[in-house]
Structure formats: C-alpha cells, structure tokens
Amino acid sequence: MRRFENKTAVITGAASGMGFLTSKCFYEEGANVVMLDVNKDALEKCAEEIKKSAGGKVLPVVTNVRSFEEIKNAVDTAKNEFGSVDITVSYAGGWAGRIFNEQCDFTGLSLEALEWGIDVNFRAPLYMAKCAIKYMKEQKSGVIVNIGSVDGVTGSGAADYSAAKSGLVGFTKSMALIGAPYGVRCCMVSPGPVLTRPAMANMKTALGRAAEPSEVVDLVMYLCSDKAAFITGDNYVIDGGRSCGGRD
C-alpha cells in the first residue's frame, strides 16, 4: 500500500524505537519523511537504513525538541523542501529518572531532570503542533498525533512523567477543536509497556505480555490515514488491559 503518497510526515524521536519504525512505515507507503532526533549519528544511520528499501523521500534534521526554534526550523524545512506539512507524530519522550540515572521517586528527582521531563514530554508536542498547524490550516488538512502513556491515565510514581502525559490528553482535545474548522485532526496514542527495551517485558498487563512496537505503530498509521477521517480529539489507550486493573 502507498496510502501516504506525496504526503509529508514530520516525526520526532525518529532515531530509535517506534519513531524509527513509524518513519520507515511512512517511507514505504510513499511519504516524504522528515526525521527529527537530537542524536546526529544515530539519526543519519537510521535515515540511510530506511533508504535501502523503495519508498518516498527521507530528510533527517538534527533537532533538540526542547527548543521551539529548532522545532520551528524543522517544520519550516519540511514545508520548504516538500511543499506541505501533512502529518506530525511526537514520539520523543521518556522518564527523566531513567535518562538522568536518578533511581528515586518524584521527591528526590533533581530540578534538572524535572525540567527535562516536562520540556520533552509536554512542551515539545505543544511546540510541534504550534509550528505545524499554521501550514495545515492553510492547506485545509492535516493530522497531529501526540504519543502519551498509560501512566498518564493511571498515574505512577513518576509524577512528572504522568502529569505531562495526562496534560497531553487535554491538549489533544483542544487542538482537535482548534483544527476542526480547517480539516485538521488531532489524536493521541497512549501505549502501555512496549518491547523497545527489555525491562518493558517485566511490566504487567491483563494480556500477560508487552506490546510489539509494530502493534502501536499500526494504530498510529491508521489514525494518520484517510480511513480515520472521522476520528479526532480522542486518546487511544493500547496497553493490554494494564489501565483496567491488569497490573498484578
């Protein structure tokens, strides 16, 4: 299938995990893929890997998503290079305690880690939407996908992470209302444990396993497609039943 022929997708966190897989899927379905990541070497390697198969076009743009100016530059580059900004998917994120190797609860988290977590998990998707919707309104079409977490639904010991992901629910609904008069949709996907890291296999779900990355990516791809043209403003939890009591 080439559902995204001549569409331009901008994806953060594109040099690893589900961000990389989503970039690959868009490319193979004919899209122009603008891959954003802060890790230059990994980003360029992933872009070259994608190009080994037939597809659309790939443009890696080294971007620190904590910076509004860098996100704006990436989105403007996508528009200037390919003529449109049709899809954005904000994967970049993570628990600051793990990133900063601070194995403690919220009360012990350093301010540096706390600020990183809020910037990457909450501010970055806001920045992306603010930059992209300008072009989407002009085009009278577009899809914005925010990546949340089951922890934003249930809460967790990582209070800053859960708060950021929970905040994206309200933001997604607000962007859906703002975009609707212009044909712009906004959706959210909130995964439970996904096998992007070995430790995820130890997190409990009602179905007794963690998700394969492709299972989450398939949902994202569907929401970005014309098959989901009447879907906007909702948060899709894909967690194997973890949020309905499947933690034990």
C-alpha positions in Angstrom: 0.0 0.0 0.0 1.1 3.6 -0.6 -1.6 5.4 1.5 0.7 8.4 2.0 1.9 9.1 -1.5 3.1 12.7 -1.7 2.3 13.4 2.0 4.9 14.9 4.3 5.3 13.4 7.8 7.4 15.0 10.5 8.4 12.6 13.3 10.3 13.3 16.5 12.3 10.6 18.3 12.9 9.2 14.8 16.4 7.6 15.5 15.1 4.8 17.8 12.2 2.6 18.7 8.8 3.3 17.5 9.8 6.7 16.0 12.2 4.9 13.7 9.7 2.2 12.8 7.0 4.8 12.1 9.4 6.7 9.8 10.1 3.5 7.9 6.4 2.7 7.5 5.6 6.2 6.2 8.5 6.0 3.8 7.5 2.6 2.5 4.0 3.9 1.9 5.2 6.7 -0.3 5.5 9.6 2.2 8.2 12.3 2.4 9.6 11.6 5.9 11.3 14.3 7.9 13.1 12.6 10.7 13.9 14.6 13.9 16.2 13.5 16.6 18.9 15.1 18.8 21.4 12.3 18.2 23.1 13.2 14.9 25.0 9.9 14.3 22.0 7.7 15.1 19.7 9.8 13.0 21.8 9.7 9.9 22.3 6.0 10.3 18.6 5.4 10.6 17.9 7.6 7.6 20.4 5.6 5.5 18.8 2.3 6.7 15.4 3.4 5.6 16.6 4.4 2.1 17.7 0.8 1.4 14.0 0.0 0.6 11.8 1.5 -2.0 9.6 4.4 -0.9 9.2 8.1 -0.8 11.9 10.5 0.4 13.8 10.9 3.7 15.2 14.1 5.2 17.0 13.9 8.6 17.0 17.1 10.6 19.0 17.1 13.9 16.6 18.7 16.4 16.6 19.3 20.1 12.8 19.2 20.8 13.3 21.2 24.0 13.9 24.2 21.7 11.0 25.9 20.0 13.3 27.5 17.4 14.8 24.1 16.4 11.3 22.5 16.0 10.2 25.5 14.0 13.2 25.2 11.8 12.5 21.5 11.2 8.8 22.1 10.3 9.7 25.1 8.1 12.3 22.9 6.4 9.7 20.2 5.7 7.4 22.8 4.1 10.1 24.4 2.0 11.6 21.0 0.9 8.4 19.2 0.1 5.7 21.8 -0.2 3.4 20.7 2.7 3.3 19.5 6.3 0.6 16.9 6.4 1.3 14.7 9.4 3.2 15.1 12.7 3.9 12.4 15.2 5.6 13.4 18.5 7.4 10.3 19.9 10.3 12.0 21.7 9.9 11.5 25.4 10.8 9.3 28.4 11.0 9.2 32.1 13.6 11.7 33.3 14.7 9.5 36.2 15.9 6.8 33.8 17.5 9.4 31.4 19.4 11.1 34.2 20.1 7.8 36.1 18.3 9.1 39.1 16.7 5.9 40.5 14.4 7.6 43.0 10.8 8.7 43.4 9.5 12.1 42.4 10.5 13.7 45.7 14.2 13.0 45.0 14.3 14.0 41.4 16.7 16.8 40.6 15.3 20.0 39.1 17.4 19.5 36.0 15.7 16.1 35.4 12.3 17.5 36.2 12.7 20.3 33.7 14.0 18.0 31.1 10.9 15.7 31.6 8.4 18.5 31.3 10.2 20.0 28.3 10.4 16.8 26.3 7.2 15.1 27.3 4.8 18.1 27.3 6.3 21.3 25.8 7.8 19.6 22.7 4.4 18.3 21.4 2.9 21.7 22.0 5.8 23.3 20.1 5.3 20.8 17.2 1.6 21.4 17.0 2.0 25.2 17.1 4.5 25.2 14.3 2.7 22.6 12.1 -0.9 23.8 12.4 0.0 27.1 10.7 0.6 25.2 7.4 -2.2 22.7 8.0 -4.7 25.5 8.3 -3.5 26.9 5.0 -3.8 23.5 3.4 -7.2 22.8 4.9 -5.9 19.4 6.0 -3.5 17.6 8.4 -3.1 15.2 11.2 -1.3 15.8 14.5 -0.6 12.7 16.6 0.6 13.0 20.2 2.2 10.0 21.9 1.1 9.6 25.5 1.4 6.8 28.0 -0.8 4.6 30.1 0.8 6.3 33.1 -0.9 9.5 32.0 -4.2 7.6 32.5 -3.5 5.7 35.7 -0.8 7.9 37.4 2.5 6.5 38.5 5.4 7.0 40.9 7.0 9.2 38.1 4.6 12.0 38.9 6.2 14.5 36.4 6.0 12.0 33.6 2.4 11.1 34.3 1.4 14.7 34.6 3.0 15.6 31.3 1.3 12.7 29.5 -2.0 13.4 31.2 -1.8 17.0 30.1 -1.5 15.9 26.5 -5.0 14.5 26.7 -6.5 17.9 27.3 -4.1 19.4 24.7 -5.1 16.9 22.1 -8.8 17.6 22.6 -8.1 21.4 22.4 -6.1 21.0 19.2 -8.9 18.9 17.7 -11.3 21.8 18.4 -8.9 24.4 17.0 -8.1 22.4 13.9 -11.6 21.1 13.0 -12.8 24.1 11.1 -9.8 23.7 8.8 -10.0 20.0 8.3 -7.1 19.3 10.8 -7.4 16.3 13.1 -5.5 15.7 16.3 -5.4 12.3 18.0 -3.4 10.7 20.9 -2.0 7.2 21.3 -1.1 6.1 24.8 0.9 2.8 24.9 1.4 0.6 27.9 4.6 -1.5 28.0 6.2 -1.9 24.6 9.2 -4.1 23.8 11.5 -1.2 22.9 13.6 -2.0 26.0 14.0 -5.4 27.7 12.7 -4.1 31.0 9.3 -3.5 29.5 8.7 -7.2 29.4 8.5 -7.2 33.2 5.6 -4.7 33.3 2.3 -6.5 34.0 -0.8 -6.4 31.7 -4.1 -8.2 31.7 -3.0 -9.9 28.5 0.2 -11.1 30.1 2.7 -9.5 27.8 4.1 -6.3 26.5 3.2 -4.9 23.0 5.4 -5.4 20.0 6.4 -2.0 18.6 4.6 -2.7 15.4 1.3 -3.1 17.2 1.5 0.5 18.4 2.8 1.8 15.1 -0.1 0.1 13.2 -2.5 2.2 15.3 -0.6 5.4 14.6 -0.6 4.7 10.9 -4.3 4.0 10.9 -5.1 7.3 12.7 -3.0 9.2 10.2 -4.8 7.6 7.2 -8.0 8.6 5.4 -9.6 5.5 7.0 -9.7 7.6 10.2 -11.1 10.7 8.6 -13.9 11.0 11.2 -11.7 10.5 14.2 -10.3 13.4 16.2 -9.8 14.5 19.8 -9.6 11.1 21.3 -6.9 9.3 23.3 -6.4 5.7 22.2 -5.0 3.5 25.1 -3.2 0.5 23.8 -1.9 -1.2 26.9 -3.0 -4.9 27.0 -5.5 -4.0 29.8 -3.0 -2.5 32.2 -5.2 0.5 32.8 -8.2 -1.6 33.7 -6.5 -3.4 36.6 -4.1 -5.7 34.8 -1.1 -4.7 36.9 -0.9 -7.6 39.3 
